[in-house]
Amino acid sequence: MTDLQPLTQYVIDSAHQEVADKARKSVPALRMGAVAGTLGVLAAAASYRLSVLLLEKVMPSEAAALTATVAYGGGAGCAAMITLRRLRETPAPLPVETARRFADAIADRQSPEVEQ
C-alpha cells in the first residue's frame, strides 16, 4: 500500500495544478461577466433616467422610455452573449488530464509485461 503513496501524492498535486490553470484561463470571461452586470445596473440607474429626460425633448415620454430601454438592454444583452461565448471556449475546471494519466499509470501497473 505504501508503494502507491508517491503516485497518489503526484495525482493530487497534478490535479490541483490542472484545476488552478483552468481557473486562471476563465478569468477574462468572468471579467466580461462583470462588465455585463455593470451595464445592466447602469441601464436601471441614473443613465437610463437621463436618457429618458433627453429623449422626452424630441418624442413622447412613452417612446422615450422604450427607446432608452431597448438601447441599454441591447448593450447588456450583447455583453452577456460575449461572456457566454468566452465561457464556452474555456475548458471545464476538472482535472481531465490528471485523471487520464492516473488511469494509464494504474493500467500499466496492473498489466503483466510480456517478454519476447
Sequence and secondary structure as in RCSB ss.txt:
>XXXX:A:sequence
MTDLQPLTQYVIDSAHQEVADKARKSVPALRMGAVAGTLGVLAAAASYRLSVLLLEKVMPSEAAALTATVAYGGG
AGCAAMITLRRLRETPAPLPVETARRFADAIADRQSPEVEQ
>XXXX:A:secstr
 GGGHHHHHHHHHHHHHHHHHHHHHTHHHHHHHHHHHHHHHHHHSHHHHHHHHHHTTTS HHHHHHHHHHHHHHH
HHHHHHHHHHHHHHS  SS HHHHHHHHHHHHHHHS     
